[in-house]
């Protein structure tokens, strides 16, 4: 879970710097990472 969140955070920060909206990119990365981590956890629990 942590690796997924950190990767998404890094990508969001990179996109934010590239397109000149670092805070928004970071937030989008964090929320996407959180969503992906929870989705993976729920999918793993159901199997």
mmCIF entry with sequence, helices, sheets and N, C-alpha, C, O atoms, coordinates in Angstrom:
data_MODEL
# 
_entry.id   MODEL 
# 
_entity.id                         1 
_entity.type                       polymer 
_entity.pdbx_number_of_molecules   1 
# 
_entity_poly.entity_id                      1 
_entity_poly.type                           'polypeptide(L)' 
_entity_poly.nstd_linkage                   no 
_entity_poly.nstd_monomer                   no 
_entity_poly.pdbx_seq_one_letter_code       
;(UNK)(UNK)(UNK)(UNK)(UNK)(UNK)(UNK)(UNK)(UNK)(UNK)(UNK)(UNK)(UNK)(UNK)(UNK)(UNK)
(UNK)(UNK)(UNK)(UNK)(UNK)(UNK)(UNK)(UNK)(UNK)(UNK)(UNK)(UNK)(UNK)(UNK)(UNK)(UNK)
(UNK)(UNK)(UNK)(UNK)(UNK)(UNK)(UNK)(UNK)(UNK)(UNK)(UNK)(UNK)(UNK)(UNK)(UNK)
;
_entity_poly.pdbx_seq_one_letter_code_can   XXXXXXXXXXXXXXXXXXXXXXXXXXXXXXXXXXXXXXXXXXXXXXX 
_entity_poly.pdbx_strand_id                 A 
# 
loop_
_entity_poly_seq.entity_id 
_entity_poly_seq.num 
_entity_poly_seq.mon_id 
_entity_poly_seq.hetero 
1 1  UNK n 
1 2  UNK n 
1 3  UNK n 
1 4  UNK n 
1 5  UNK n 
1 6  UNK n 
1 7  UNK n 
1 8  UNK n 
1 9  UNK n 
1 10 UNK n 
1 11 UNK n 
1 12 UNK n 
1 13 UNK n 
1 14 UNK n 
1 15 UNK n 
1 16 UNK n 
1 17 UNK n 
1 18 UNK n 
1 19 UNK n 
1 20 UNK n 
1 21 UNK n 
1 22 UNK n 
1 23 UNK n 
1 24 UNK n 
1 25 UNK n 
1 26 UNK n 
1 27 UNK n 
1 28 UNK n 
1 29 UNK n 
1 30 UNK n 
1 31 UNK n 
1 32 UNK n 
1 33 UNK n 
1 34 UNK n 
1 35 UNK n 
1 36 UNK n 
1 37 UNK n 
1 38 UNK n 
1 39 UNK n 
1 40 UNK n 
1 41 UNK n 
1 42 UNK n 
1 43 UNK n 
1 44 UNK n 
1 45 UNK n 
1 46 UNK n 
1 47 UNK n 
# 
_struct_asym.id          A 
_struct_asym.entity_id   1 
# 
loop_
_struct_conf.conf_type_id 
_struct_conf.id 
_struct_conf.pdbx_PDB_helix_id 
_struct_conf.beg_label_comp_id 
_struct_conf.beg_label_asym_id 
_struct_conf.beg_label_seq_id 
_struct_conf.pdbx_beg_PDB_ins_code 
_struct_conf.end_label_comp_id 
_struct_conf.end_label_asym_id 
_struct_conf.end_label_seq_id 
_struct_conf.pdbx_end_PDB_ins_code 
_struct_conf.beg_auth_comp_id 
_struct_conf.beg_auth_asym_id 
_struct_conf.beg_auth_seq_id 
_struct_conf.end_auth_comp_id 
_struct_conf.end_auth_asym_id 
_struct_conf.end_auth_seq_id 
_struct_conf.pdbx_PDB_helix_class 
_struct_conf.details 
_struct_conf.pdbx_PDB_helix_length 
HELX_P HELX_P1 AA1 UNK A 2  ? UNK A 18 ? UNK A 2  UNK A 18 1 ? 17 
HELX_P HELX_P2 AA2 UNK A 22 ? UNK A 46 ? UNK A 22 UNK A 46 1 ? 25 
# 
_struct_conf_type.id          HELX_P 
_struct_conf_type.criteria    ? 
_struct_conf_type.reference   ? 
# 
loop_
_atom_site.group_PDB 
_atom_site.id 
_atom_site.type_symbol 
_atom_site.label_atom_id 
_atom_site.label_alt_id 
_atom_site.label_comp_id 
_atom_site.label_asym_id 
_atom_site.label_entity_id 
_atom_site.label_seq_id 
_atom_site.pdbx_PDB_ins_code 
_atom_site.Cartn_x 
_atom_site.Cartn_y 
_atom_site.Cartn_z 
_atom_site.occupancy 
_atom_site.B_iso_or_equiv 
_atom_site.pdbx_formal_charge 
_atom_site.auth_seq_id 
_atom_site.auth_comp_id 
_atom_site.auth_asym_id 
_atom_site.auth_atom_id 
_atom_site.pdbx_PDB_model_num 
ATOM 1   N N  . UNK A 1 1  ? 0.827   -1.190  0.000   1.00 0.00 ? 1  UNK A N  1 
ATOM 2   C CA . UNK A 1 1  ? 0.000   0.000   0.000   1.00 0.00 ? 1  UNK A CA 1 
ATOM 3   C C  . UNK A 1 1  ? 0.872   1.253   0.000   1.00 0.00 ? 1  UNK A C  1 
ATOM 4   O O  . UNK A 1 1  ? 0.600   2.217   -0.715  1.00 0.00 ? 1  UNK A O  1 
ATOM 5   N N  . UNK A 1 2  ? 1.908   1.219   0.805   1.00 0.00 ? 2  UNK A N  1 
ATOM 6   C CA . UNK A 1 2  ? 2.759   2.405   0.926   1.00 0.00 ? 2  UNK A CA 1 
ATOM 7   C C  . UNK A 1 2  ? 3.477   2.690   -0.384  1.00 0.00 ? 2  UNK A C  1 
ATOM 8   O O  . UNK A 1 2  ? 3.609   3.844   -0.791  1.00 0.00 ? 2  UNK A O  1 
ATOM 9   N N  . UNK A 1 3  ? 3.939   1.633   -1.040  1.00 0.00 ? 3  UNK A N  1 
ATOM 10  C CA . UNK A 1 3  ? 4.652   1.822   -2.302  1.00 0.00 ? 3  UNK A CA 1 
ATOM 11  C C  . UNK A 1 3  ? 3.727   2.436   -3.351  1.00 0.00 ? 3  UNK A C  1 
ATOM 12  O O  . UNK A 1 3  ? 4.128   3.335   -4.090  1.00 0.00 ? 3  UNK A O  1 
ATOM 13  N N  . UNK A 1 4  ? 2.497   1.951   -3.410  1.00 0.00 ? 4  UNK A N  1 
ATOM 14  C CA . UNK A 1 4  ? 1.526   2.500   -4.361  1.00 0.00 ? 4  UNK A CA 1 
ATOM 15  C C  . UNK A 1 4  ? 1.282   3.976   -4.098  1.00 0.00 ? 4  UNK A C  1 
ATOM 16  O O  . UNK A 1 4  ? 1.264   4.784   -5.027  1.00 0.00 ? 4  UNK A O  1 
ATOM 17  N N  . UNK A 1 5  ? 1.095   4.326   -2.838  1.00 0.00 ? 5  UNK A N  1 
ATOM 18  C CA . UNK A 1 5  ? 0.845   5.727   -2.497  1.00 0.00 ? 5  UNK A CA 1 
ATOM 19  C C  . UNK A 1 5  ? 2.053   6.604   -2.814  1.00 0.00 ? 5  UNK A C  1 
ATOM 20  O O  . UNK A 1 5  ? 1.892   7.714   -3.321  1.00 0.00 ? 5  UNK A O  1 
ATOM 21  N N  . UNK A 1 6  ? 3.252   6.123   -2.524  1.00 0.00 ? 6  UNK A N  1 
ATOM 22  C CA . UNK A 1 6  ? 4.448   6.918   -2.791  1.00 0.00 ? 6  UNK A CA 1 
ATOM 23  C C  . UNK A 1 6  ? 4.683   7.110   -4.284  1.00 0.00 ? 6  UNK A C  1 
ATOM 24  O O  . UNK A 1 6  ? 5.081   8.189   -4.721  1.00 0.00 ? 6  UNK A O  1 
ATOM 25  N N  . UNK A 1 7  ? 4.436   6.059   -5.065  1.00 0.00 ? 7  UNK A N  1 
ATOM 26  C CA . UNK A 1 7  ? 4.589   6.185   -6.516  1.00 0.00 ? 7  UNK A CA 1 
ATOM 27  C C  . UNK A 1 7  ? 3.587   7.185   -7.075  1.00 0.00 ? 7  UNK A C  1 
ATOM 28  O O  . UNK A 1 7  ? 3.945   8.029   -7.896  1.00 0.00 ? 7  UNK A O  1 
ATOM 29  N N  . UNK A 1 8  ? 2.341   7.098   -6.640  1.00 0.00 ? 8  UNK A N  1 
ATOM 30  C CA . UNK A 1 8  ? 1.316   8.036   -7.105  1.00 0.00 ? 8  UNK A CA 1 
ATOM 31  C C  . UNK A 1 8  ? 1.619   9.464   -6.647  1.00 0.00 ? 8  UNK A C  1 
ATOM 32  O O  . UNK A 1 8  ? 1.386   10.419  -7.388  1.00 0.00 ? 8  UNK A O  1 
ATOM 33  N N  . UNK A 1 9  ? 2.132   9.604   -5.438  1.00 0.00 ? 9  UNK A N  1 
ATOM 34  C CA . UNK A 1 9  ? 2.532   10.920  -4.949  1.00 0.00 ? 9  UNK A CA 1 
ATOM 35  C C  . UNK A 1 9  ? 3.637   11.501  -5.814  1.00 0.00 ? 9  UNK A C  1 
ATOM 36  O O  . UNK A 1 9  ? 3.583   12.671  -6.193  1.00 0.00 ? 9  UNK A O  1 
ATOM 37  N N  . UNK A 1 10 ? 4.640   10.688  -6.126  1.00 0.00 ? 10 UNK A N  1 
ATOM 38  C CA . UNK A 1 10 ? 5.747   11.141  -6.962  1.00 0.00 ? 10 UNK A CA 1 
ATOM 39  C C  . UNK A 1 10 ? 5.264   11.543  -8.349  1.00 0.00 ? 10 UNK A C  1 
ATOM 40  O O  . UNK A 1 10 ? 5.661   12.587  -8.865  1.00 0.00 ? 10 UNK A O  1 
ATOM 41  N N  . UNK A 1 11 ? 4.405   10.719  -8.957  1.00 0.00 ? 11 UNK A N  1 
ATOM 42  C CA . UNK A 1 11 ? 3.882   11.029  -10.291 1.00 0.00 ? 11 UNK A CA 1 
ATOM 43  C C  . UNK A 1 11 ? 3.033   12.296  -10.251 1.00 0.00 ? 11 UNK A C  1 
ATOM 44  O O  . UNK A 1 11 ? 3.146   13.145  -11.136 1.00 0.00 ? 11 UNK A O  1 
ATOM 45  N N  . UNK A 1 12 ? 2.187   12.430  -9.234  1.00 0.00 ? 12 UNK A N  1 
ATOM 46  C CA . UNK A 1 12 ? 1.363   13.632  -9.105  1.00 0.00 ? 12 UNK A CA 1 
ATOM 47  C C  . UNK A 1 12 ? 2.205   14.885  -8.921  1.00 0.00 ? 12 UNK A C  1 
ATOM 48  O O  . UNK A 1 12 ? 1.898   15.931  -9.493  1.00 0.00 ? 12 UNK A O  1 
ATOM 49  N N  . UNK A 1 13 ? 3.251   14.785  -8.136  1.00 0.00 ? 13 UNK A N  1 
ATOM 50  C CA . UNK A 1 13 ? 4.136   15.929  -7.930  1.00 0.00 ? 13 UNK A CA 1 
ATOM 51  C C  . UNK A 1 13 ? 4.870   16.282  -9.221  1.00 0.00 ? 13 UNK A C  1 
ATOM 52  O O  . UNK A 1 13 ? 5.026   17.458  -9.549  1.00 0.00 ? 13 UNK A O  1 
ATOM 53  N N  . UNK A 1 14 ? 5.322   15.260  -9.954  1.00 0.00 ? 14 UNK A N  1 
ATOM 54  C CA . UNK A 1 14 ? 6.018   15.493  -11.219 1.00 0.00 ? 14 UNK A CA 1 
ATOM 55  C C  . UNK A 1 14 ? 5.095   16.167  -12.233 1.00 0.00 ? 14 UNK A C  1 
ATOM 56  O O  . UNK A 1 14 ? 5.497   17.115  -12.908 1.00 0.00 ? 14 UNK A O  1 
ATOM 57  N N  . UNK A 1 15 ? 3.857   15.678  -12.340 1.00 0.00 ? 15 UNK A N  1 
ATOM 58  C CA . UNK A 1 15 ? 2.890   16.274  -13.267 1.00 0.00 ? 15 UNK A CA 1 
ATOM 59  C C  . UNK A 1 15 ? 2.584   17.711  -12.840 1.00 0.00 ? 15 UNK A C  1 
ATOM 60  O O  . UNK A 1 15 ? 2.468   18.603  -13.681 1.00 0.00 ? 15 UNK A O  1 
ATOM 61  N N  . UNK A 1 16 ? 2.454   17.928  -11.537 1.00 0.00 ? 16 UNK A N  1 
ATOM 62  C CA . UNK A 1 16 ? 2.181   19.267  -11.033 1.00 0.00 ? 16 UNK A CA 1 
ATOM 63  C C  . UNK A 1 16 ? 3.291   20.242  -11.358 1.00 0.00 ? 16 UNK A C  1 
ATOM 64  O O  . UNK A 1 16 ? 3.020   21.384  -11.729 1.00 0.00 ? 16 UNK A O  1 
ATOM 65  N N  . UNK A 1 17 ? 4.530   19.819  -11.227 1.00 0.00 ? 17 UNK A N  1 
ATOM 66  C CA . UNK A 1 17 ? 5.654   20.697  -11.557 1.00 0.00 ? 17 UNK A CA 1 
ATOM 67  C C  . UNK A 1 17 ? 5.708   20.948  -13.060 1.00 0.00 ? 17 UNK A C  1 
ATOM 68  O O  . UNK A 1 17 ? 5.972   22.069  -13.497 1.00 0.00 ? 17 UNK A O  1 
ATOM 69  N N  . UNK A 1 18 ? 5.458   19.911  -13.845 1.00 0.00 ? 18 UNK A N  1 
ATOM 70  C CA . UNK A 1 18 ? 5.524   20.030  -15.299 1.00 0.00 ? 18 UNK A CA 1 
ATOM 71  C C  . UNK A 1 18 ? 4.473   20.997  -15.834 1.00 0.00 ? 18 UNK A C  1 
ATOM 72  O O  . UNK A 1 18 ? 4.749   21.760  -16.759 1.00 0.00 ? 18 UNK A O  1 
ATOM 73  N N  . UNK A 1 19 ? 3.262   20.971  -15.257 1.00 0.00 ? 19 UNK A N  1 
ATOM 74  C CA . UNK A 1 19 ? 2.181   21.815  -15.751 1.00 0.00 ? 19 UNK A CA 1 
ATOM 75  C C  . UNK A 1 19 ? 1.897   23.012  -14.854 1.00 0.00 ? 19 UNK A C  1 
ATOM 76  O O  . UNK A 1 19 ? 0.882   23.688  -15.020 1.00 0.00 ? 19 UNK A O  1 
ATOM 77  N N  . UNK A 1 20 ? 2.787   23.275  -13.909 1.00 0.00 ? 20 UNK A N  1 
ATOM 78  C CA . UNK A 1 20 ? 2.763   24.480  -13.077 1.00 0.00 ? 20 UNK A CA 1 
ATOM 79  C C  . UNK A 1 20 ? 1.549   24.557  -12.133 1.00 0.00 ? 20 UNK A C  1 
ATOM 80  O O  . UNK A 1 20 ? 0.984   25.633  -11.937 1.00 0.00 ? 20 UNK A O  1 
ATOM 81  N N  . UNK A 1 21 ? 1.157   23.431  -11.559 1.00 0.00 ? 21 UNK A N  1 
ATOM 82  C CA . UNK A 1 21 ? 0.170   23.417  -10.478 1.00 0.00 ? 21 UNK A CA 1 
ATOM 83  C C  . UNK A 1 21 ? 0.540   22.308  -9.492  1.00 0.00 ? 21 UNK A C  1 
ATOM 84  O O  . UNK A 1 21 ? -0.149  21.295  -9.368  1.00 0.00 ? 21 UNK A O  1 
ATOM 85  N N  . UNK A 1 22 ? 1.653   22.540  -8.798  1.00 0.00 ? 22 UNK A N  1 
ATOM 86  C CA . UNK A 1 22 ? 2.267   21.509  -7.962  1.00 0.00 ? 22 UNK A CA 1 
ATOM 87  C C  . UNK A 1 22 ? 1.346   21.022  -6.848  1.00 0.00 ? 22 UNK A C  1 
ATOM 88  O O  . UNK A 1 22 ? 1.263   19.817  -6.609  1.00 0.00 ? 22 UNK A O  1 
ATOM 89  N N  . UNK A 1 23 ? 0.657   21.923  -6.166  1.00 0.00 ? 23 UNK A N  1 
ATOM 90  C CA . UNK A 1 23 ? -0.194  21.521  -5.047  1.00 0.00 ? 23 UNK A CA 1 
ATOM 91  C C  . UNK A 1 23 ? -1.350  20.650  -5.529  1.00 0.00 ? 23 UNK A C  1 
ATOM 92  O O  . UNK A 1 23 ? -1.656  19.628  -4.916  1.00 0.00 ? 23 UNK A O  1 
ATOM 93  N N  . UNK A 1 24 ? -1.984  21.046  -6.608  1.00 0.00 ? 24 UNK A N  1 
ATOM 94  C CA . UNK A 1 24 ? -3.108  20.273  -7.141  1.00 0.00 ? 24 UNK A CA 1 
ATOM 95  C C  . UNK A 1 24 ? -2.637  18.916  -7.653  1.00 0.00 ? 24 UNK A C  1 
ATOM 96  O O  . UNK A 1 24 ? -3.309  17.909  -7.431  1.00 0.00 ? 24 UNK A O  1 
ATOM 97  N N  . UNK A 1 25 ? -1.511  18.874  -8.325  1.00 0.00 ? 25 UNK A N  1 
ATOM 98  C CA . UNK A 1 25 ? -0.968  17.612  -8.813  1.00 0.00 ? 25 UNK A CA 1 
ATOM 99  C C  . UNK A 1 25 ? -0.632  16.670  -7.672  1.00 0.00 ? 25 UNK A C  1 
ATOM 100 O O  . UNK A 1 25 ? -0.880  15.468  -7.759  1.00 0.00 ? 25 UNK A O  1 
ATOM 101 N N  . UNK A 1 26 ? -0.064  17.218  -6.597  1.00 0.00 ? 26 UNK A N  1 
ATOM 102 C CA . UNK A 1 26 ? 0.267   16.405  -5.429  1.00 0.00 ? 26 UNK A CA 1 
ATOM 103 C C  . UNK A 1 26 ? -1.002  15.841  -4.789  1.00 0.00 ? 26 UNK A C  1 
ATOM 104 O O  . UNK A 1 26 ? -1.041  14.664  -4.430  1.00 0.00 ? 26 UNK A O  1 
ATOM 105 N N  . UNK A 1 27 ? -2.016  16.652  -4.647  1.00 0.00 ? 27 UNK A N  1 
ATOM 106 C CA . UNK A 1 27 ? -3.277  16.181  -4.061  1.00 0.00 ? 27 UNK A CA 1 
ATOM 107 C C  . UNK A 1 27 ? -3.929  15.101  -4.916  1.00 0.00 ? 27 UNK A C  1 
ATOM 108 O O  . UNK A 1 27 ? -4.420  14.098  -4.397  1.00 0.00 ? 27 UNK A O  1 
ATOM 109 N N  . UNK A 1 28 ? -3.930  15.311  -6.223  1.00 0.00 ? 28 UNK A N  1 
ATOM 110 C CA . UNK A 1 28 ? -4.508  14.310  -7.114  1.00 0.00 ? 28 UNK A CA 1 
ATOM 111 C C  . UNK A 1 28 ? -3.726  13.007  -7.004  1.00 0.00 ? 28 UNK A C  1 
ATOM 112 O O  . UNK A 1 28 ? -4.318  11.928  -6.971  1.00 0.00 ? 28 UNK A O  1 
ATOM 113 N N  . UNK A 1 29 ? -2.406  13.100  -6.947  1.00 0.00 ? 29 UNK A N  1 
ATOM 114 C CA . UNK A 1 29 ? -1.584  11.904  -6.802  1.00 0.00 ? 29 UNK A CA 1 
ATOM 115 C C  . UNK A 1 29 ? -1.856  11.173  -5.510  1.00 0.00 ? 29 UNK A C  1 
ATOM 116 O O  . UNK A 1 29 ? -1.949  9.946   -5.502  1.00 0.00 ? 29 UNK A O  1 
ATOM 117 N N  . UNK A 1 30 ? -1.984  11.905  -4.415  1.00 0.00 ? 30 UNK A N  1 
ATOM 118 C CA . UNK A 1 30 ? -2.242  11.283  -3.114  1.00 0.00 ? 30 UNK A CA 1 
ATOM 119 C C  . UNK A 1 30 ? -3.612  10.601  -3.105  1.00 0.00 ? 30 UNK A C  1 
ATOM 120 O O  . UNK A 1 30 ? -3.734  9.463   -2.652  1.00 0.00 ? 30 UNK A O  1 
ATOM 121 N N  . UNK A 1 31 ? -4.632  11.285  -3.599  1.00 0.00 ? 31 UNK A N  1 
ATOM 122 C CA . UNK A 1 31 ? -5.965  10.695  -3.588  1.00 0.00 ? 31 UNK A CA 1 
ATOM 123 C C  . UNK A 1 31 ? -6.059  9.497   -4.526  1.00 0.00 ? 31 UNK A C  1 
ATOM 124 O O  . UNK A 1 31 ? -6.723  8.512   -4.206  1.00 0.00 ? 31 UNK A O  1 
ATOM 125 N N  . UNK A 1 32 ? -5.403  9.573   -5.678  1.00 0.00 ? 32 UNK A N  1 
ATOM 126 C CA . UNK A 1 32 ? -5.405  8.429   -6.580  1.00 0.00 ? 32 UNK A CA 1 
ATOM 127 C C  . UNK A 1 32 ? -4.664  7.258   -5.951  1.00 0.00 ? 32 UNK A C  1 
ATOM 128 O O  . UNK A 1 32 ? -5.104  6.114   -6.063  1.00 0.00 ? 32 UNK A O  1 
ATOM 129 N N  . UNK A 1 33 ? -3.551  7.533   -5.295  1.00 0.00 ? 33 UNK A N  1 
ATOM 130 C CA . UNK A 1 33 ? -2.805  6.476   -4.606  1.00 0.00 ? 33 UNK A CA 1 
ATOM 131 C C  . UNK A 1 33 ? -3.611  5.851   -3.494  1.00 0.00 ? 33 UNK A C  1 
ATOM 132 O O  . UNK A 1 33 ? -3.593  4.632   -3.321  1.00 0.00 ? 33 UNK A O  1 
ATOM 133 N N  . UNK A 1 34 ? -4.318  6.669   -2.739  1.00 0.00 ? 34 UNK A N  1 
ATOM 134 C CA . UNK A 1 34 ? -5.171  6.162   -1.669  1.00 0.00 ? 34 UNK A CA 1 
ATOM 135 C C  . UNK A 1 34 ? -6.282  5.280   -2.237  1.00 0.00 ? 34 UNK A C  1 
ATOM 136 O O  . UNK A 1 34 ? -6.549  4.196   -1.718  1.00 0.00 ? 34 UNK A O  1 
ATOM 137 N N  . UNK A 1 35 ? -6.912  5.742   -3.286  1.00 0.00 ? 35 UNK A N  1 
ATOM 138 C CA . UNK A 1 35 ? -7.973  4.965   -3.932  1.00 0.00 ? 35 UNK A CA 1 
ATOM 139 C C  . UNK A 1 35 ? -7.433  3.639   -4.458  1.00 0.00 ? 35 UNK A C  1 
ATOM 140 O O  . UNK A 1 35 ? -8.046  2.592   -4.249  1.00 0.00 ? 35 UNK A O  1 
ATOM 141 N N  . UNK A 1 36 ? -6.295  3.677   -5.137  1.00 0.00 ? 36 UNK A N  1 
ATOM 142 C CA . UNK A 1 36 ? -5.710  2.457   -5.701  1.00 0.00 ? 36 UNK A CA 1 
ATOM 143 C C  . UNK A 1 36 ? -5.312  1.481   -4.596  1.00 0.00 ? 36 UNK A C  1 
ATOM 144 O O  . UNK A 1 36 ? -5.490  0.272   -4.750  1.00 0.00 ? 36 UNK A O  1 
ATOM 145 N N  . UNK A 1 37 ? -4.782  1.983   -3.496  1.00 0.00 ? 37 UNK A N  1 
ATOM 146 C CA . UNK A 1 37 ? -4.382  1.116   -2.387  1.00 0.00 ? 37 UNK A CA 1 
ATOM 147 C C  . UNK A 1 37 ? -5.585  0.449   -1.734  1.00 0.00 ? 37 UNK A C  1 
ATOM 148 O O  . UNK A 1 37 ? -5.567  -0.752  -1.463  1.00 0.00 ? 37 UNK A O  1 
ATOM 149 N N  . UNK A 1 38 ? -6.619  1.223   -1.486  1.00 0.00 ? 38 UNK A N  1 
ATOM 150 C CA . UNK A 1 38 ? -7.828  0.664   -0.865  1.00 0.00 ? 38 UNK A CA 1 
ATOM 151 C C  . UNK A 1 38 ? -8.502  -0.328  -1.808  1.00 0.00 ? 38 UNK A C  1 
ATOM 152 O O  . UNK A 1 38 ? -8.990  -1.368  -1.365  1.00 0.00 ? 38 UNK A O  1 
ATOM 153 N N  . UNK A 1 39 ? -8.532  -0.018  -3.092  1.00 0.00 ? 39 UNK A N  1 
ATOM 154 C CA . UNK A 1 39 ? -9.112  -0.934  -4.073  1.00 0.00 ? 39 UNK A CA 1 
ATOM 155 C C  . UNK A 1 39 ? -8.352  -2.256  -4.095  1.00 0.00 ? 39 UNK A C  1 
ATOM 156 O O  . UNK A 1 39 ? -8.963  -3.324  -4.094  1.00 0.00 ? 39 UNK A O  1 
ATOM 157 N N  . UNK A 1 40 ? -7.032  -2.188  -4.114  1.00 0.00 ? 40 UNK A N  1 
ATOM 158 C CA . UNK A 1 40 ? -6.221  -3.402  -4.096  1.00 0.00 ? 40 UNK A CA 1 
ATOM 159 C C  . UNK A 1 40 ? -6.411  -4.209  -2.823  1.00 0.00 ? 40 UNK A C  1 
ATOM 160 O O  . UNK A 1 40 ? -6.448  -5.438  -2.860  1.00 0.00 ? 40 UNK A O  1 
ATOM 161 N N  . UNK A 1 41 ? -6.531  -3.516  -1.693  1.00 0.00 ? 41 UNK A N  1 
ATOM 162 C CA . UNK A 1 41 ? -6.740  -4.192  -0.418  1.00 0.00 ? 41 UNK A CA 1 
ATOM 163 C C  . UNK A 1 41 ? -8.087  -4.914  -0.393  1.00 0.00 ? 41 UNK A C  1 
ATOM 164 O O  . UNK A 1 41 ? -8.166  -6.069  0.025   1.00 0.00 ? 41 UNK A O  1 
ATOM 165 N N  . UNK A 1 42 ? -9.124  -4.246  -0.832  1.00 0.00 ? 42 UNK A N  1 
ATOM 166 C CA . UNK A 1 42 ? -10.461 -4.852  -0.857  1.00 0.00 ? 42 UNK A CA 1 
ATOM 167 C C  . UNK A 1 42 ? -10.493 -6.036  -1.835  1.00 0.00 ? 42 UNK A C  1 
ATOM 168 O O  . UNK A 1 42 ? -11.094 -7.070  -1.543  1.00 0.00 ? 42 UNK A O  1 
ATOM 169 N N  . UNK A 1 43 ? -9.854  -5.880  -2.977  1.00 0.00 ? 43 UNK A N  1 
ATOM 170 C CA . UNK A 1 43 ? -9.794  -6.970  -3.946  1.00 0.00 ? 43 UNK A CA 1 
ATOM 171 C C  . UNK A 1 43 ? -9.053  -8.176  -3.381  1.00 0.00 ? 43 UNK A C  1 
ATOM 172 O O  . UNK A 1 43 ? -9.461  -9.315  -3.607  1.00 0.00 ? 43 UNK A O  1 
ATOM 173 N N  . UNK A 1 44 ? -7.975  -7.936  -2.653  1.00 0.00 ? 44 UNK A N  1 
ATOM 174 C CA . UNK A 1 44 ? -7.208  -9.019  -2.045  1.00 0.00 ? 44 UNK A CA 1 
ATOM 175 C C  . UNK A 1 44 ? -7.986  -9.709  -0.927  1.00 0.00 ? 44 UNK A C  1 
ATOM 176 O O  . UNK A 1 44 ? -7.908  -10.929 -0.777  1.00 0.00 ? 44 UNK A O  1 
ATOM 177 N N  . UNK A 1 45 ? -8.726  -8.943  -0.153  1.00 0.00 ? 45 UNK A N  1 
ATOM 178 C CA . UNK A 1 45 ? -9.527  -9.520  0.931   1.00 0.00 ? 45 UNK A CA 1 
ATOM 179 C C  . UNK A 1 45 ? -10.645 -10.401 0.377   1.00 0.00 ? 45 UNK A C  1 
ATOM 180 O O  . UNK A 1 45 ? -10.940 -11.453 0.943   1.00 0.00 ? 45 UNK A O  1 
ATOM 181 N N  . UNK A 1 46 ? -11.256 -9.987  -0.704  1.00 0.00 ? 46 UNK A N  1 
ATOM 182 C CA . UNK A 1 46 ? -12.358 -10.750 -1.272  1.00 0.00 ? 46 UNK A CA 1 
ATOM 183 C C  . UNK A 1 46 ? -11.902 -12.050 -1.920  1.00 0.00 ? 46 UNK A C  1 
ATOM 184 O O  . UNK A 1 46 ? -12.711 -12.961 -2.095  1.00 0.00 ? 46 UNK A O  1 
ATOM 185 N N  . UNK A 1 47 ? -10.645 -12.157 -2.276  1.00 0.00 ? 47 UNK A N  1 
ATOM 186 C CA . UNK A 1 47 ? -10.152 -13.401 -2.898  1.00 0.00 ? 47 UNK A CA 1 
ATOM 187 C C  . UNK A 1 47 ? -9.779  -14.314 -1.831  1.00 0.00 ? 47 UNK A C  1 
ATOM 188 O O  . UNK A 1 47 ? -9.334  -15.430 -2.100  1.00 0.00 ? 47 UNK A O  1 
# 
